[in-house]
Amino acid sequence: MQAHIISLLVEDHPGVLTRMSGMFTMRGINITSLTVSPCEKKGLSRMTVAIDGSESELEKVRKQLSNLIEVVKIVDLKEDKAVIRDLCLMKVHVKDSNARSEVMQLAEAYRAKIANATLDSIIVELTEEPKTIDRFVDLMKHFGVKQLFRTGVTAIGMDTGGGLER
């Protein structure tokens, strides 16, 4: 099992997301992250799907997706050939001024923004590669994570090759 990121260009109308996710469900493949947004082409949306699976499972999914009429383009995004990001909003407990200072220093080291602060908590915003966010979250657990929200992976290829077009 390995992580894969698939970028899909799909028609933008009701039911497309359900059909896409259902296709993964039928194959028994768990979607670890899914983001959808409008794109530069009117009437189309981009879906970024992160899954864990073997190469053969990925190939089967790719073939099934290419058969769906709403799918315009499929691109497998490789880590070394894509910019991959996730957005994390995290509310961290700060019991005193020392904890507040430590959280702020760690946030600065990770280039995170302080989105809000109260007497007993700090809300941190970090947009970064998922693995970097994972490390940052692990560090913040020491202070006490009150709430954690992540948008899911979004990615864009650095080159135009590698797509499967219909």
C-alpha positions in Angstrom: 0.0 0.0 0.0 1.2 3.4 -0.9 -0.2 6.9 -1.0 -1.4 8.2 -4.4 -2.8 11.6 -5.4 -5.1 11.8 -8.4 -6.2 15.1 -10.0 -9.5 14.9 -11.9 -11.0 17.5 -14.2 -14.7 16.8 -14.1 -18.0 18.3 -15.3 -19.5 20.6 -12.6 -23.0 19.3 -12.0 -24.9 17.6 -9.2 -24.1 13.9 -8.5 -20.6 13.9 -9.9 -18.9 13.7 -6.5 -21.3 10.9 -5.4 -20.4 8.9 -8.5 -16.7 9.4 -8.1 -16.6 8.5 -4.4 -18.9 5.5 -5.1 -16.5 4.2 -7.6 -13.7 4.1 -5.0 -16.1 2.5 -2.5 -17.0 -0.3 -4.9 -13.3 -1.1 -5.3 -12.9 -1.1 -1.5 -10.4 1.8 -1.6 -10.4 4.3 1.2 -10.2 8.0 0.2 -7.9 9.6 2.7 -8.5 13.1 1.4 -10.9 14.7 -1.1 -11.1 18.3 -2.2 -13.2 19.8 -5.0 -13.3 23.3 -6.3 -14.1 25.3 -9.4 -11.3 25.7 -11.9 -10.1 28.0 -14.7 -12.6 26.4 -17.2 -16.3 27.4 -16.9 -18.5 24.4 -16.2 -15.7 22.2 -14.9 -14.3 21.5 -11.4 -11.0 20.0 -10.1 -11.1 17.1 -7.7 -7.9 16.1 -5.8 -8.3 12.6 -4.4 -5.7 11.0 -2.1 -5.9 7.3 -1.6 -3.8 4.5 -0.2 -3.6 1.5 -2.4 -1.4 -0.7 -4.7 -0.4 0.3 -8.2 -2.7 -2.4 -9.6 -5.7 -0.9 -7.6 -4.8 2.5 -8.8 -4.7 1.3 -12.4 -8.2 -0.3 -12.1 -9.6 2.9 -10.5 -8.0 5.0 -13.2 -9.6 2.9 -16.0 -13.0 3.0 -14.3 -12.8 6.8 -13.8 -11.9 7.3 -17.5 -15.1 5.5 -18.4 -17.3 8.0 -16.6 -18.7 10.5 -18.9 -18.2 13.4 -16.4 -14.5 12.8 -16.2 -12.6 15.1 -18.7 -9.0 14.4 -17.6 -7.1 12.3 -15.1 -3.6 13.0 -13.8 -1.6 11.0 -11.3 0.4 13.5 -9.3 3.8 12.3 -8.1 5.3 14.0 -5.0 8.5 15.1 -6.7 6.5 16.5 -9.7 3.7 18.4 -7.9 3.1 21.1 -5.3 1.1 19.4 -2.6 -0.6 21.4 0.2 -3.0 21.0 3.1 -4.4 23.8 5.3 -4.6 23.2 9.0 -6.4 25.3 11.6 -5.6 24.2 15.1 -6.7 25.6 18.5 -3.9 24.9 21.0 -4.2 25.2 24.8 -1.8 27.6 26.5 -1.9 27.4 30.2 0.6 30.2 30.9 2.9 32.8 29.3 5.7 30.2 28.9 3.4 27.8 26.9 2.1 30.8 24.9 5.7 31.8 24.0 6.7 28.2 23.1 3.7 27.8 20.8 4.3 31.1 19.1 8.0 30.2 18.6 7.1 26.8 17.1 4.5 28.4 14.9 7.1 30.9 13.7 9.6 28.0 13.0 7.0 26.3 10.9 6.0 29.6 9.2 2.5 29.2 10.6 0.3 32.3 11.3 -1.4 33.1 14.5 -5.0 33.5 13.5 -6.4 34.3 16.9 -5.4 34.3 20.6 -7.2 34.4 23.9 -6.0 34.0 27.4 -6.1 30.2 27.3 -5.7 29.3 23.6 -4.1 30.2 20.3 -5.5 29.4 16.9 -2.7 28.6 14.5 -3.0 28.4 10.7 -0.6 26.4 8.7 -0.5 25.7 4.9 2.1 23.2 4.1 2.8 19.7 2.8 0.8 17.1 4.7 3.8 15.5 6.3 5.0 18.8 7.7 1.6 19.5 9.2 1.6 16.0 10.7 4.9 16.9 12.5 3.6 20.2 13.6 0.4 18.7 15.0 2.5 16.1 16.9 4.5 18.9 18.5 1.4 20.8 19.5 -0.1 17.7 21.2 2.3 18.4 24.1 0.4 21.6 24.8 -3.1 20.2 24.3 -4.9 20.4 21.0 -8.4 21.6 21.7 -9.6 21.5 18.1 -8.1 20.5 14.8 -9.4 21.1 11.2 -7.7 20.2 8.0 -8.9 21.0 4.5 -7.5 17.9 2.8 -4.8 17.7 0.1 -4.9 19.9 -2.9 -2.2 19.6 -5.5 -1.0 20.9 -8.9 1.4 19.3 -11.2 4.6 21.2 -12.1 4.6 19.9 -15.7 1.8 19.3 -18.1 2.7 15.7 -19.0 1.4 12.5 -17.5 -2.3 13.1 -18.0 -4.8 10.7 -19.4 -7.2 12.6 -21.6 -10.4 11.5 -23.3 
